[in-house]
Amino acid sequence: MIAEDDKVIKIIQSSTRGLLASFRNKTQLLKECSNDIKMLIREGYDINTAREAAKNLFGKYNVQFIAIDGTQSQDQALDMLVFYAGAFGYLGKLDFTDNKGCCYNEPSEVEGTLNTSAAIPLHEEDVASVAGKKTEGGVELDTGRLPSSLMHLAEYYMAVKTFYENPEIKVVLLDKTLSGDVAHLVWSVSEILDTDTCILQGIKTEYGSVSNLDLQLARILHPNNLLQIPVARSHLIKYAAINRLIEESKNGTTATISYEDLLNKMGAKKDRLSKLVEEITDLNKRYCFLDGSNNDHHLRCTLSLKQDVKNYWNRVYYASMKLSEHIFNTPEGKHPLIYENVEDGKKNKNWITADDLDYLTLVMIYALLRLAWEKNVLVVGLIKDVAAAELMKSVVPILQRAGKIKLSSGFPTFNSDKMLLQTSSVINAESTRTPWRTFEFDACVIPLAAVVMKVMTKVMKMMKLTTRQK
């Protein structure tokens, strides 16, 4: 037995020495071609430009920030599964000085209500009710989806709560990409809306009960006149029309407008008139959001919107915050994923599914962006593309063959751009000015990039320590 253990140890040691030797050779090559790598990156930023940008956006040169990161895990004991997910926030201050540029102080862990977490026990037979996905072959289980969905919700929920609990915060750093999350979630939640199975539907709020139309509108319709959102074309034309009808019905008055006038006020092309009529007609057949006198839809018909439609976002947001509070601050004796809703005097208990968590996450992202627009808050999402290799395997060879760059030697054969650039930045740390970026992203540099990376690195280390202690 001892001989077998020694054999295993020797194999591990030998394999490890081989890997370390290969890595040392690559780092040595990186040192020799450091000048070549500098051709691929751009360093630093203009201090005066950063100060002016901060002044224009925040109205001052020093602001508070919060950096948020999440964690998740799951464990099984006998027939019980226990899921854990949480988000941890760290506060700090940014100063845009006239000599050092953008500086920050050491972030400190947020105490109290801004730390959001949930530990959720589930019996094996209940997992299908929460994380099951109906397919032609039956119900497929993906238990890993539940803690992941909970973690994403926790991070965005914390960000939204932060604004209300600490309005001085002007910068939010998130370890995720918002645009990627929105694109995925908008598509993935459509199924539960089409089947009327979203947990939010029917929840009572101070603005009325949440309807399926509210959920459909909140999935996409988040207007911004300065950004000209939504555009009146393609599948968005019906949302642009509803938004315009809402604007026409402000101050409690019911406005009546023809399809042609509606099209003109939206700024849409005239050849989209028939599509507009068709889209609004189909939508009204399902949801009846227009006044009852407008049931016959044709080009000369006039439209007027029911007054309660305009509060669709208030209802969905109110219910989403209420449900999220139940998940992360569950009342004693209740289950985090079982919500009791009162309808017609009766209490109905329903499971909050992974699909419901995805919709709640989408609402929190929209709430965060709406607050950012209204209060001049900078939301920074980090992208971790660990598998990208286009720079080394495609871009550089093409530029070499085109004669755009001349390299004195070849680069080490790392498997990804991240590994090459990350290792190079460590080896050449003293000669590399931050923030640095590859020339691919030179047109979209954020002066806060250096601070963002340093802060998030610090946050991740602190979060690991906190998790271990808990």
PyMOL commands that set and color helices and strands:
alter all, ss='L'
color gray80, all
select helices_A, chain A and resi 2-32+34-38+47-58+112-114+124-131+145-165+178-188+190-194+212-220+234-248+250-252+259-266+270-287+307-328+354-375+390-401+417-427+429-431+439-444+449-469
alter helices_A, ss='H'
color red, helices_A
select strands_A, chain A and resi 41-43+62-77+80-96+102-104+108-109+116-123+132-135+138-141+169-174+204-205+208-209+257-258+302-303+338-343+346-351+378-381+436-438
alter strands_A, ss='S'
color yellow, strands_A
deselect
rebuild
show_as cartoon
